[in-house]
Each structure stands twice: as structure tokens, then as C-alpha cells.
Amino acid sequence: MKSVKTDELQIKRASDAALASLLNLTILPVISFIALLLIHRKTQADTIDHYHAVLGVKINVIAAVVLFLVSALMILLGGFDSPWTWVYVISYFTIVHTIFIVFALWALVRAWSGDRLWS
């Protein structure tokens, strides 16, 4: 009986971690990342909740690095007064950031089922 409760708790934490990852990419940037780190602290290695917490941290750190690179590119190639700035911003959000969001959503669905992204 304890194993079932442990599994349910791990799936709940995995789902919470995946949701925090998705929220960090969409409507609650820094607050959700802090929540994700707090969830990560409660997990143990080689469990499904640890897997999804680490995955969420990786997705969000990579997304932040890409965002900073695009921002630096905008400043270096014309600043904020250039019309090309809008090309970079719109392209980034419609292509790259959307990929991060879809990936986080896929992770959330897999966390709900208690699975990893790849079996």
C-alpha cells in the first residue's frame, strides 16, 4: 500500500514540476522557476519526479540562454530602433519559444501518466 502512495506522490510532484516548467515559459516566469527548484529539492535520484524536475530545469535554462542570445543579437545588429528588431522578436516567439512551450507541454502530459519522455 505504501508503494502506491509513493507512486502517487511522485506522479504528483512530476506533474507539478512539469506544470511549473510550462508556467515559467508562459505566464509566470521567475516565480515558477523558483517553484520548480523547490520541487527539485524534494525529489530523490532515479525517480519519475526527479526526472521531470531536472527536465524542467534544463528546458527553462536553455530557453533563457536562447532568449539572451536573441536579445544580444538584436542589440548588436541594429538596436531597438531598427525594423529588423521586430523580425527577430516575432521570429523568436513564433518559432523558437513555441517549440520550448510545446516541449514543456509534452513533458506535462507524460508526467501526468507517470512516464518519461522517451521509454
MMTF fields as JSON, N, C-alpha, C and O atoms, coordinates in Angstrom:
{
  "mmtfVersion": "1.0.0",
  "mmtfProducer": "UNKNOWN",
  "numBonds": 475,
  "numAtoms": 476,
  "numGroups": 119,
  "numChains": 1,
  "numModels": 1,
  "chainsPerModel": [1],
  "groupsPerChain": [119],
  "chainIdList": ["A"],
  "bondAtomList": [4, 2, 8, 6, 12, 10, 16, 14, 20, 18, 24, 22, 28, 26, 32, 30, 36, 34, 40, 38, 44, 42, 48, 46, 52, 50, 56, 54, 60, 58, 64, 62, 68, 66, 72, 70, 76, 74, 80, 78, 84, 82, 88, 86, 92, 90, 96, 94, 100, 98, 104, 102, 108, 106, 112, 110, 116, 114, 120, 118, 124, 122, 128, 126, 132, 130, 136, 134, 140, 138, 144, 142, 148, 146, 152, 150, 156, 154, 160, 158, 164, 162, 168, 166, 172, 170, 176, 174, 180, 178, 184, 182, 188, 186, 192, 190, 196, 194, 200, 198, 204, 202, 208, 206, 212, 210, 216, 214, 220, 218, 224, 222, 228, 226, 232, 230, 236, 234, 240, 238, 244, 242, 248, 246, 252, 250, 256, 254, 260, 258, 264, 262, 268, 266, 272, 270, 276, 274, 280, 278, 284, 282, 288, 286, 292, 290, 296, 294, 300, 298, 304, 302, 308, 306, 312, 310, 316, 314, 320, 318, 324, 322, 328, 326, 332, 330, 336, 334, 340, 338, 344, 342, 348, 346, 352, 350, 356, 354, 360, 358, 364, 362, 368, 366, 372, 370, 376, 374, 380, 378, 384, 382, 388, 386, 392, 390, 396, 394, 400, 398, 404, 402, 408, 406, 412, 410, 416, 414, 420, 418, 424, 422, 428, 426, 432, 430, 436, 434, 440, 438, 444, 442, 448, 446, 452, 450, 456, 454, 460, 458, 464, 462, 468, 466, 472, 470],
  "bondOrderList": [1, 1, 1, 1, 1, 1, 1, 1, 1, 1, 1, 1, 1, 1, 1, 1, 1, 1, 1, 1, 1, 1, 1, 1, 1, 1, 1, 1, 1, 1, 1, 1, 1, 1, 1, 1, 1, 1, 1, 1, 1, 1, 1, 1, 1, 1, 1, 1, 1, 1, 1, 1, 1, 1, 1, 1, 1, 1, 1, 1, 1, 1, 1, 1, 1, 1, 1, 1, 1, 1, 1, 1, 1, 1, 1, 1, 1, 1, 1, 1, 1, 1, 1, 1, 1, 1, 1, 1, 1, 1, 1, 1, 1, 1, 1, 1, 1, 1, 1, 1, 1, 1, 1, 1, 1, 1, 1, 1, 1, 1, 1, 1, 1, 1, 1, 1, 1, 1],
  "groupList": [{"groupName": "MET", "atomNameList": ["N", "CA", "C", "O"], "elementList": ["N", "C", "C", "O"], "formalChargeList": [0, 0, 0, 0], "bondAtomList": [1, 0, 2, 1, 3, 2], "bondOrderList": [1, 1, 2], "singleLetterCode": "M", "chemCompType": "L-PEPTIDE LINKING"}, {"groupName": "LYS", "atomNameList": ["N", "CA", "C", "O"], "elementList": ["N", "C", "C", "O"], "formalChargeList": [0, 0, 0, 0], "bondAtomList": [1, 0, 2, 1, 3, 2], "bondOrderList": [1, 1, 2], "singleLetterCode": "K", "chemCompType": "L-PEPTIDE LINKING"}, {"groupName": "SER", "atomNameList": ["N", "CA", "C", "O"], "elementList": ["N", "C", "C", "O"], "formalChargeList": [0, 0, 0, 0], "bondAtomList": [1, 0, 2, 1, 3, 2], "bondOrderList": [1, 1, 2], "singleLetterCode": "S", "chemCompType": "L-PEPTIDE LINKING"}, {"groupName": "VAL", "atomNameList": ["N", "CA", "C", "O"], "elementList": ["N", "C", "C", "O"], "formalChargeList": [0, 0, 0, 0], "bondAtomList": [1, 0, 2, 1, 3, 2], "bondOrderList": [1, 1, 2], "singleLetterCode": "V", "chemCompType": "L-PEPTIDE LINKING"}, {"groupName": "THR", "atomNameList": ["N", "CA", "C", "O"], "elementList": ["N", "C", "C", "O"], "formalChargeList": [0, 0, 0, 0], "bondAtomList": [1, 0, 2, 1, 3, 2], "bondOrderList": [1, 1, 2], "singleLetterCode": "T", "chemCompType": "L-PEPTIDE LINKING"}, {"groupName": "ASP", "atomNameList": ["N", "CA", "C", "O"], "elementList": ["N", "C", "C", "O"], "formalChargeList": [0, 0, 0, 0], "bondAtomList": [1, 0, 2, 1, 3, 2], "bondOrderList": [1, 1, 2], "singleLetterCode": "D", "chemCompType": "L-PEPTIDE LINKING"}, {"groupName": "GLU", "atomNameList": ["N", "CA", "C", "O"], "elementList": ["N", "C", "C", "O"], "formalChargeList": [0, 0, 0, 0], "bondAtomList": [1, 0, 2, 1, 3, 2], "bondOrderList": [1, 1, 2], "singleLetterCode": "E", "chemCompType": "L-PEPTIDE LINKING"}, {"groupName": "LEU", "atomNameList": ["N", "CA", "C", "O"], "elementList": ["N", "C", "C", "O"], "formalChargeList": [0, 0, 0, 0], "bondAtomList": [1, 0, 2, 1, 3, 2], "bondOrderList": [1, 1, 2], "singleLetterCode": "L", "chemCompType": "L-PEPTIDE LINKING"}, {"groupName": "GLN", "atomNameList": ["N", "CA", "C", "O"], "elementList": ["N", "C", "C", "O"], "formalChargeList": [0, 0, 0, 0], "bondAtomList": [1, 0, 2, 1, 3, 2], "bondOrderList": [1, 1, 2], "singleLetterCode": "Q", "chemCompType": "L-PEPTIDE LINKING"}, {"groupName": "ILE", "atomNameList": ["N", "CA", "C", "O"], "elementList": ["N", "C", "C", "O"], "formalChargeList": [0, 0, 0, 0], "bondAtomList": [1, 0, 2, 1, 3, 2], "bondOrderList": [1, 1, 2], "singleLetterCode": "I", "chemCompType": "L-PEPTIDE LINKING"}, {"groupName": "ARG", "atomNameList": ["N", "CA", "C", "O"], "elementList": ["N", "C", "C", "O"], "formalChargeList": [0, 0, 0, 0], "bondAtomList": [1, 0, 2, 1, 3, 2], "bondOrderList": [1, 1, 2], "singleLetterCode": "R", "chemCompType": "L-PEPTIDE LINKING"}, {"groupName": "ALA", "atomNameList": ["N", "CA", "C", "O"], "elementList": ["N", "C", "C", "O"], "formalChargeList": [0, 0, 0, 0], "bondAtomList": [1, 0, 2, 1, 3, 2], "bondOrderList": [1, 1, 2], "singleLetterCode": "A", "chemCompType": "L-PEPTIDE LINKING"}, {"groupName": "ASN", "atomNameList": ["N", "CA", "C", "O"], "elementList": ["N", "C", "C", "O"], "formalChargeList": [0, 0, 0, 0], "bondAtomList": [1, 0, 2, 1, 3, 2], "bondOrderList": [1, 1, 2], "singleLetterCode": "N", "chemCompType": "L-PEPTIDE LINKING"}, {"groupName": "PRO", "atomNameList": ["N", "CA", "C", "O"], "elementList": ["N", "C", "C", "O"], "formalChargeList": [0, 0, 0, 0], "bondAtomList": [1, 0, 2, 1, 3, 2], "bondOrderList": [1, 1, 2], "singleLetterCode": "P", "chemCompType": "L-PEPTIDE LINKING"}, {"groupName": "PHE", "atomNameList": ["N", "CA", "C", "O"], "elementList": ["N", "C", "C", "O"], "formalChargeList": [0, 0, 0, 0], "bondAtomList": [1, 0, 2, 1, 3, 2], "bondOrderList": [1, 1, 2], "singleLetterCode": "F", "chemCompType": "L-PEPTIDE LINKING"}, {"groupName": "HIS", "atomNameList": ["N", "CA", "C", "O"], "elementList": ["N", "C", "C", "O"], "formalChargeList": [0, 0, 0, 0], "bondAtomList": [1, 0, 2, 1, 3, 2], "bondOrderList": [1, 1, 2], "singleLetterCode": "H", "chemCompType": "L-PEPTIDE LINKING"}, {"groupName": "TYR", "atomNameList": ["N", "CA", "C", "O"], "elementList": ["N", "C", "C", "O"], "formalChargeList": [0, 0, 0, 0], "bondAtomList": [1, 0, 2, 1, 3, 2], "bondOrderList": [1, 1, 2], "singleLetterCode": "Y", "chemCompType": "L-PEPTIDE LINKING"}, {"groupName": "GLY", "atomNameList": ["N", "CA", "C", "O"], "elementList": ["N", "C", "C", "O"], "formalChargeList": [0, 0, 0, 0], "bondAtomList": [1, 0, 2, 1, 3, 2], "bondOrderList": [1, 1, 2], "singleLetterCode": "G", "chemCompType": "PEPTIDE LINKING"}, {"groupName": "TRP", "atomNameList": ["N", "CA", "C", "O"], "elementList": ["N", "C", "C", "O"], "formalChargeList": [0, 0, 0, 0], "bondAtomList": [1, 0, 2, 1, 3, 2], "bondOrderList": [1, 1, 2], "singleLetterCode": "W", "chemCompType": "L-PEPTIDE LINKING"}],
  "groupTypeList": [0, 1, 2, 3, 1, 4, 5, 6, 7, 8, 9, 1, 10, 11, 2, 5, 11, 11, 7, 11, 2, 7, 7, 12, 7, 4, 9, 7, 13, 3, 9, 2, 14, 9, 11, 7, 7, 7, 9, 15, 10, 1, 4, 8, 11, 5, 4, 9, 5, 15, 16, 15, 11, 3, 7, 17, 3, 1, 9, 12, 3, 9, 11, 11, 3, 3, 7, 14, 7, 3, 2, 11, 7, 0, 9, 7, 7, 17, 17, 14, 5, 2, 13, 18, 4, 18, 3, 16, 3, 9, 2, 16, 14, 4, 9, 3, 15, 4, 9, 14, 9, 3, 14, 11, 7, 18, 11, 7, 3, 10, 11, 18, 2, 17, 5, 10, 7, 18, 2],
  "groupIdList": [1, 2, 3, 4, 5, 6, 7, 8, 9, 10, 11, 12, 13, 14, 15, 16, 17, 18, 19, 20, 21, 22, 23, 24, 25, 26, 27, 28, 29, 30, 31, 32, 33, 34, 35, 36, 37, 38, 39, 40, 41, 42, 43, 44, 45, 46, 47, 48, 49, 50, 51, 52, 53, 54, 55, 56, 57, 58, 59, 60, 61, 62, 63, 64, 65, 66, 67, 68, 69, 70, 71, 72, 73, 74, 75, 76, 77, 78, 79, 80, 81, 82, 83, 84, 85, 86, 87, 88, 89, 90, 91, 92, 93, 94, 95, 96, 97, 98, 99, 100, 101, 102, 103, 104, 105, 106, 107, 108, 109, 110, 111, 112, 113, 114, 115, 116, 117, 118, 119],
  "secStructList": [7, 2, 2, 2, 2, 2, 2, 2, 2, 2, 2, 2, 2, 2, 2, 2, 2, 2, 2, 2, 2, 2, 2, 2, 2, 6, 6, 7, 2, 2, 2, 2, 2, 2, 2, 2, 2, 2, 2, 2, 2, 2, 7, 7, 6, 6, 1, 2, 2, 2, 2, 2, 2, 2, 2, 2, 2, 2, 2, 2, 2, 2, 2, 2, 2, 2, 2, 2, 2, 2, 2, 2, 2, 2, 2, 2, 6, 6, 6, 6, 6, 1, 6, 2, 2, 2, 2, 2, 2, 2, 2, 0, 0, 0, 0, 0, 2, 2, 2, 2, 2, 2, 2, 2, 2, 2, 2, 2, 2, 2, 2, 2, 6, 6, 7, 7, 1, 7, 7],
  "xCoordList": [0.82, 0.0, 0.857, 0.505, 1.98, 2.863, 3.445, 3.666, 3.694, 4.251, 3.291, 3.727, 2.003, 1.012, 0.982, 0.921, 1.024, 1.039, 2.314, 2.276, 3.44, 4.701, 4.643, 5.078, 4.103, 3.978, 3.06, 3.356, 1.963, 1.044, 1.716, 1.533, 2.488, 3.199, 4.251, 4.416, 4.957, 5.959, 5.308, 5.832, 4.195, 3.493, 2.964, 3.0, 2.473, 2.0, 3.15, 2.991, 4.298, 5.46, 5.96, 6.346, 5.956, 6.38, 5.451, 5.905, 4.159, 3.183, 3.355, 3.266, 3.601, 3.823, 5.088, 5.11, 6.136, 7.38, 7.167, 7.633, 6.471, 6.213, 5.315, 5.506, 4.346, 3.468, 4.243, 4.052, 5.106, 5.934, 6.84, 7.06, 7.357, 8.191, 7.389, 7.862, 6.186, 5.329, 4.924, 4.924, 4.582, 4.213, 5.383, 5.193, 6.586, 7.758, 7.955, 8.411, 7.621, 7.763, 6.62, 6.726, 5.531, 4.357, 4.007, 4.337, 3.352, 2.773, 3.404, 3.173, 4.188, 4.806, 6.299, 6.747, 7.083, 8.485, 9.327, 9.674, 9.666, 10.65, 10.036, 10.677, 8.82, 8.147, 8.029, 8.273, 7.657, 7.511, 8.849, 8.924, 9.9, 11.219, 11.67, 12.26, 11.4, 11.722, 10.92, 11.452, 9.642, 8.814, 9.382, 9.397, 9.845, 10.446, 11.696, 11.907, 12.511, 13.701, 13.338, 14.01, 12.284, 11.841, 11.307, 11.534, 10.606, 10.134, 11.325, 11.346, 12.314, 13.516, 14.208, 14.706, 14.236, 14.881, 14.187, 14.831, 12.895, 12.134, 12.253, 11.783, 12.868, 12.914, 14.163, 15.141, 14.101, 15.246, 15.679, 14.865, 16.965, 17.512, 16.827, 16.37, 16.769, 16.21, 14.723, 14.249, 13.982, 12.53, 11.921, 12.593, 10.661, 9.987, 9.856, 9.935, 9.659, 9.545, 10.893, 10.939, 11.965, 13.297, 13.579, 14.113, 13.221, 13.415, 12.71, 13.311, 11.444, 10.679, 11.128, 11.054, 11.587, 12.107, 13.397, 13.569, 14.29, 15.536, 15.246, 15.853, 14.332, 13.952, 13.4, 13.741, 12.56, 12.001, 13.064, 13.028, 14.01, 15.102, 15.915, 16.248, 16.235, 17.022, 16.292, 16.895, 15.01, 14.232, 14.253, 14.463, 14.035, 13.941, 15.285, 15.351, 16.344, 17.668, 18.073, 18.613, 17.817, 18.132, 17.295, 17.806, 16.026, 15.167, 15.674, 15.629, 16.155, 16.688, 17.968, 18.159, 18.833, 20.07, 19.75, 20.345, 18.821, 18.439, 17.821, 18.095, 17.0, 16.403, 17.475, 17.397, 18.464, 19.548, 20.374, 20.814, 20.585, 21.321, 20.565, 21.161, 19.262, 18.452, 18.445, 18.516, 18.36, 18.396, 19.728, 19.764, 20.814, 22.136, 22.259, 22.834, 21.726, 21.746, 20.978, 21.419, 19.839, 19.047, 19.841, 19.856, 20.491, 21.237, 22.452, 22.741, 23.151, 24.355, 24.057, 24.845, 22.936, 22.634, 21.703, 21.153, 21.513, 20.703, 20.039, 19.452, 20.113, 19.483, 17.969, 17.397, 17.343, 15.885, 15.172, 13.95, 15.929, 15.315, 15.22, 14.524, 15.899, 15.921, 14.633, 14.097, 14.13, 12.958, 13.248, 12.333, 14.521, 14.878, 14.666, 14.539, 14.629, 14.379, 13.068, 12.99, 12.044, 10.74, 10.793, 10.081, 11.619, 11.792, 12.363, 11.885, 13.391, 13.993, 13.005, 12.884, 12.305, 11.371, 10.233, 9.933, 9.613, 8.475, 8.925, 8.242, 10.055, 10.569, 10.893, 10.565, 11.537, 11.88, 10.626, 10.554, 9.645, 8.476, 7.575, 6.94, 7.499, 6.625, 7.27, 6.569, 8.586, 9.255, 9.931, 9.543, 10.922, 11.768, 11.041, 11.024, 10.45, 9.794, 8.591, 8.297, 7.912, 6.795, 7.27, 6.572, 8.442, 8.993, 9.25, 8.956, 9.8, 10.017, 8.687, 8.602, 7.664, 6.357, 5.744, 5.215, 5.809, 5.264, 6.027, 5.422, 7.332, 8.142, 7.75, 7.623, 7.558, 7.146, 5.737, 5.454, 4.866, 3.516, 3.547, 2.805, 4.392, 4.565, 5.075, 4.611, 6.022, 6.535, 5.438, 5.392, 4.56, 3.453, 2.517, 2.113, 2.179, 1.285, 1.938, 1.276, 3.221, 3.93, 4.027, 3.948, 4.196, 4.258, 2.922, 2.881, 1.829, 0.503, 0.33, -0.34, 0.933, 0.807, 1.896, 1.896, 2.834, 3.893, 5.001, 5.706, 5.161, 6.167, 7.25, 7.083, 8.347, 9.403, 9.068, 8.166, 9.797, 9.537, 9.807, 9.02, 10.938, 11.276, 11.353, 11.958, 10.739, 10.727, 11.951, 12.095],
  "yCoordList": [-1.2, 0.0, 1.254, 2.254, 1.2, 2.362, 2.668, 3.833, 1.643, 1.826, 2.611, 3.444, 2.349, 3.061, 4.534, 5.405, 4.815, 6.208, 6.915, 8.084, 6.214, 6.794, 7.112, 8.18, 6.182, 6.402, 7.587, 8.4, 7.686, 8.807, 10.133, 11.129, 10.144, 11.352, 11.733, 12.911, 10.743, 11.023, 11.552, 12.477, 10.984, 11.464, 12.87, 13.703, 13.142, 14.494, 15.493, 16.57, 15.157, 16.046, 16.197, 17.291, 15.106, 15.178, 16.101, 16.902, 15.985, 16.85, 18.302, 19.209, 18.519, 19.882, 20.49, 21.668, 19.673, 20.159, 20.506, 21.546, 19.652, 19.921, 21.146, 21.938, 21.297, 22.472, 23.744, 24.767, 23.694, 24.863, 25.231, 26.411, 24.23, 24.473, 25.176, 26.139, 24.696, 25.312, 26.729, 27.63, 26.924, 28.266, 29.24, 30.423, 28.743, 29.608, 30.092, 31.214, 29.268, 29.643, 30.507, 31.111, 30.579, 31.3, 32.516, 33.637, 32.333, 33.494, 33.883, 34.993, 33.007, 33.322, 33.035, 32.083, 33.835, 33.488, 33.175, 32.004, 34.032, 33.76, 32.974, 32.084, 33.3, 32.644, 31.138, 30.342, 30.755, 29.334, 28.609, 27.437, 29.301, 28.667, 28.404, 27.361, 29.329, 29.122, 27.938, 27.112, 27.865, 26.725, 25.417, 24.402, 25.447, 24.261, 23.824, 22.632, 24.778, 24.444, 23.882, 22.981, 24.41, 23.88, 22.453, 21.616, 22.177, 20.807, 19.885, 18.763, 20.365, 19.562, 19.166, 18.048, 20.077, 19.783, 18.658, 17.967, 18.452, 17.42, 16.038, 15.055, 15.95, 14.674, 13.882, 14.413, 12.592, 11.707, 11.209, 11.077, 10.938, 10.482, 9.196, 8.385, 9.038, 7.84, 7.639, 6.505, 8.744, 8.672, 9.52, 10.359, 9.288, 9.998, 11.492, 12.319, 11.833, 13.256, 13.976, 15.13, 13.302, 13.883, 14.072, 15.102, 13.086, 13.169, 14.392, 15.155, 14.583, 15.703, 17.049, 18.065, 17.067, 18.319, 18.726, 19.892, 17.781, 18.066, 18.461, 19.394, 17.761, 18.091, 19.512, 20.259, 19.878, 21.231, 22.296, 23.337, 22.037, 22.993, 23.132, 24.246, 22.011, 22.056, 22.83, 23.675, 22.552, 23.241, 24.748, 25.529, 25.142, 26.569, 27.278, 28.443, 26.612, 27.23, 27.398, 28.437, 26.391, 26.509, 27.611, 28.377, 27.704, 28.77, 30.143, 31.077, 30.283, 31.569, 31.931, 33.086, 30.959, 31.211, 31.655, 32.608, 30.974, 31.344, 32.738, 33.518, 33.058, 34.391, 35.466, 36.508, 35.231, 36.202, 36.325, 37.42, 35.212, 35.274, 36.082, 36.886, 35.87, 36.633, 38.111, 38.973, 38.404, 39.804, 40.449, 41.583, 39.743, 40.274, 40.466, 41.452, 39.536, 39.65, 40.882, 41.587, 41.14, 42.326, 43.597, 44.5, 43.675, 44.88, 45.052, 46.161, 43.967, 44.046, 44.354, 45.023, 43.873, 44.025, 45.181, 45.23, 46.091, 47.239, 47.95, 49.015, 47.406, 48.065, 47.972, 47.25, 48.712, 48.643, 49.557, 49.488, 50.418, 51.332, 50.722, 51.257, 49.626, 49.002, 48.233, 47.588, 48.297, 47.486, 45.981, 45.179, 45.605, 44.194, 43.637, 42.425, 44.499, 44.052, 43.288, 42.257, 43.786, 43.121, 41.778, 40.846, 41.675, 40.398, 39.365, 38.232, 39.762, 38.842, 38.468, 37.298, 39.462, 39.215, 38.3, 37.31, 38.629, 37.835, 36.44, 35.459, 36.341, 35.024, 34.176, 32.99, 34.78, 34.036, 33.49, 32.303, 34.359, 33.92, 32.98, 32.109, 33.128, 32.239, 30.904, 29.927, 30.849, 29.59, 28.967, 27.887, 29.633, 29.037, 28.894, 27.81, 29.966, 29.903, 28.951, 28.279, 28.901, 27.968, 26.523, 25.68, 26.234, 24.877, 24.526, 23.412, 25.472, 25.223, 24.974, 24.089, 25.742, 25.574, 24.221, 23.539, 23.832, 22.536, 21.395, 20.415, 21.524, 20.514, 20.394, 19.285, 21.534, 21.527, 20.947, 20.258, 21.217, 20.664, 19.149, 18.424, 18.681, 17.242, 16.599, 15.527, 17.248, 16.73, 16.688, 15.759, 17.685, 17.701, 16.52, 15.858, 16.26, 15.127, 13.803, 12.917, 13.673, 12.444, 12.329, 11.228, 13.452, 13.423, 12.999, 12.26, 13.46, 13.048, 11.539, 10.951, 10.909, 9.46, 8.713, 7.483, 9.471, 8.843, 8.267, 7.353, 8.801, 8.283, 9.316, 10.508, 8.835, 9.71, 10.099, 9.525, 11.075, 11.479, 10.34, 10.084, 9.654, 8.519, 7.282, 7.29, 6.233, 4.974, 4.161, 3.085],
  "zCoordList": [0.0, 0.0, 0.0, -0.626, 0.702, 0.749, -0.628, -0.96, -1.425, -2.756, -3.655, -4.449, -3.533, -4.327, -3.939, -4.806, -2.64, -2.185, -2.626, -3.012, -2.571, -3.018, -4.5, -4.929, -5.286, -6.718, -7.013, -7.889, -6.296, -6.489, -6.138, -6.838, -5.061, -4.659, -5.702, -6.019, -6.23, -7.257, -8.539, -9.159, -8.931, -10.119, -9.888, -10.794, -8.685, -8.359, -8.434, -9.008, -7.867, -7.934, -9.366, -9.778, -10.123, -11.522, -12.304, -13.12, -12.053, -12.713, -12.293, -13.121, -11.013, -10.524, -11.143, -11.499, -11.265, -11.868, -13.335, -13.8, -14.06, -15.478, -15.648, -16.572, -14.762, -14.831, -14.508, -15.166, -13.514, -13.181, -14.349, -14.624, -15.025, -16.205, -17.296, -17.899, -17.544, -18.553, -18.161, -18.999, -16.899, -16.435, -16.519, -16.803, -16.272, -16.378, -17.811, -18.031, -18.765, -20.174, -20.671, -21.739, -19.923, -20.426, -19.578, -19.966, -18.435, -17.754, -16.418, -15.941, -15.807, -14.501, -14.525, -13.886, -15.246, -15.467, -14.237, -14.08, -13.41, -12.355, -11.196, -10.636, -10.846, -9.721, -9.957, -9.051, -11.164, -11.476, -11.48, -11.113, -11.891, -11.876, -10.445, -10.164, -9.551, -8.136, -7.584, -6.842, -7.949, -7.526, -8.071, -7.375, -9.312, -9.928, -9.161, -8.943, -8.759, -7.976, -6.602, -6.098, -6.002, -4.704, -4.844, -3.97, -5.931, -6.185, -6.383, -5.875, -7.123, -7.375, -6.069, -5.94, -5.113, -3.821, -3.073, -2.284, -3.294, -2.579, -3.215, -2.642, -4.379, -5.095, -4.753, -4.226, -5.07, -4.897, -6.27, -7.184, -6.397, -7.677, -8.146, -7.342, -9.457, -10.109, -9.842, -9.782, -9.681, -9.559, -10.677, -11.276, -10.939, -12.026, -11.721, -12.63, -10.472, -10.137, -10.284, -10.708, -9.94, -10.126, -11.615, -12.028, -12.404, -13.857, -14.432, -15.189, -14.082, -14.633, -14.062, -14.753, -12.826, -12.264, -12.976, -13.331, -13.183, -13.896, -15.343, -15.869, -15.972, -17.35, -17.437, -18.354, -16.494, -16.471, -16.288, -16.944, -15.398, -15.186, -16.469, -16.875, -17.108, -18.341, -19.441, -20.103, -19.641, -20.668, -20.428, -21.356, -19.194, -18.888, -18.926, -19.318, -18.534, -18.619, -20.081, -20.459, -20.897, -22.325, -22.962, -23.779, -22.603, -23.142, -22.736, -23.537, -21.507, -21.043, -21.8, -22.181, -22.014, -22.753, -24.179, -24.683, -24.821, -26.188, -26.211, -27.124, -25.23, -25.166, -25.016, -25.667, -24.176, -24.015, -25.298, -25.65, -25.994, -27.258, -28.307, -29.023, -28.398, -29.351, -28.976, -29.852, -27.701, -27.251, -27.597, -28.074, -27.361, -27.708, -29.21, -29.671, -29.961, -31.418, -31.881, -32.789, -31.266, -31.611, -31.353, -32.189, -30.22, -29.859, -30.777, -31.228, -31.047, -31.874, -33.345, -34.014, -33.837, -35.26, -35.582, -36.682, -34.678, -35.05, -33.902, -34.094, -32.743, -31.604, -31.658, -32.474, -30.777, -30.67, -31.656, -31.795, -32.346, -33.313, -34.704, -35.567, -34.928, -36.248, -36.518, -35.617, -37.758, -38.098, -38.016, -37.828, -38.158, -38.072, -36.668, -36.493, -35.687, -34.318, -34.232, -33.564, -34.903, -34.888, -35.608, -35.234, -36.622, -37.311, -36.345, -36.286, -35.587, -34.616, -33.513, -33.151, -32.987, -31.88, -32.318, -31.651, -33.424, -33.898, -34.308, -34.015, -34.975, -35.373, -34.157, -34.116, -33.166, -31.962, -31.277, -30.959, -31.052, -30.299, -31.089, -30.494, -32.398, -33.16, -33.489, -33.753, -33.478, -33.823, -32.606, -32.161, -32.079, -31.052, -29.716, -29.134, -29.235, -27.931, -27.966, -26.978, -29.09, -29.238, -29.136, -28.573, -29.673, -29.561, -28.099, -27.668, -27.335, -25.905, -25.181, -24.33, -25.513, -24.873, -25.22, -24.342, -26.475, -26.889, -26.203, -25.766, -26.112, -25.441, -23.972, -23.452, -23.296, -21.888, -21.735, -20.755, -22.689, -22.647, -22.831, -22.168, -23.718, -23.927, -22.635, -22.249, -21.971, -20.708, -19.642, -18.835, -19.636, -18.678, -18.899, -17.943, -20.132, -20.438, -20.043, -19.502, -20.311, -19.921, -18.388, -17.843, -17.705, -16.238, -15.654, -14.67, -16.25, -15.773, -15.837, -14.988, -16.843, -16.973, -16.205, -16.156, -15.601, -14.825, -15.675, -15.249, -16.888, -17.816, -18.101, -17.842, -18.632, -19.125, -20.56, -21.17, -21.099, -22.48, -23.449, -24.36, -23.242, -24.092, -23.225, -22.153, -23.698, -22.912, -23.14, -22.56]
}
